[in-house]
Amino acid sequence: MTPELSESNAARFRAFERTRYHALAESYDNFFTPVTTNAIAPLLKAARLRAGDKLLDGTIRVINPESMVIAQQVTDPLSLEKQREVRKVLRQTEEAK
């Protein structure tokens, strides 16, 4: 027979899972962002994306040669937010370097 978790232990377990998930997501982002940054602008140009286009988990709100803004649907079951705005730099301007 599987033991049942008390409400307080279940809440502690969910908090632990959320913390570990976000810690791993940050390390993944920190590793892959520099690797993929140079490929983003040429790929987006080839895809001919425009504001209003739907992506896998969101919709492009704004896109220009320097950056894009995406309204992303959050699918993390542990997250309290259901949508977030993601801003991505596609090409650094001279001032930002």
N, C-alpha and C positions, 0 to 999 in steps of 0.2 A: 504494500500500500504506500502511495506517495504521500509524504507529509505535506500539510498545507502551510503556506506562509501566513504569518500574521499580517495585518494591514500595515503596521509600522515597518516590518521587515520587507514587505513587498515595495513600499515606498522607498526604502533605502536601496533596494536592489535596482529599481528604476532609475534612481539618481546616479548610482554607480554606472549603470549601462550608458546613460546619457553623457556622463563625464568622459568615459572611455571612448565612446563613439566620436565625440567632438575632438578629443585629443588626437585620435588617429586620423581623422579627416584633416586636421590642421597640418600634421606631418606629411600627409600625402600631397596636399596642396603646396606646401613649402618645397617639396622635392620636385614635383612635376611642372610647376609654373615656369621656372627658368628654362626647362627643357623644351617646352611647347610654345613659349612666347613668340619666337621668331616665325613660327609657321602659321599663326592665327590670321594675320592680315591677308596674306596671299590666298589662304583657303576661303576666307569670307568673301574676298573679291571674286574669286572663281565661282562661288555659290550664288552670287548676285542677290544677296539678302537685302530686304527692305523692312522698314518699320511696319508692324502688323503681321509679319511672317511668323508662323508657329514653328517652334522647335520641339524637341522631345519632351521637355518638361517646362516649357514657358513660351512667351511671346515677346518678340523684339519690340521695344517701345521706341528707342532712338538708336540710330546707327549713323556714324560718319567715319571718315578715314582715321580719326584718332581714337575713338572709343565707341562702345555700344552699351545700352541699358536694356536689360531683359527682366520681364516680370516672370519670375520662376515659381512654379508650383512646388511646394515643399512636400516631399513624400516620406520624410522621416517620421515614423509613427511616434517617436518620443518628443518631437517638436511641438510646441504650442502654436507656432505660426504656420499658416497654411499657404502663404505666398510671401515672397520677398523680392526686393529689387536688387539685381546684381549688376554692378558696373564693372566693365572690363576695358582696360586700356589696350588698344590695338597697335598703336604706334606712339612712342614717346616723343613729345615735342622737345625742342632744344632747351626750353626753360626747365623741363622736368629732369633733364639728364644731369 
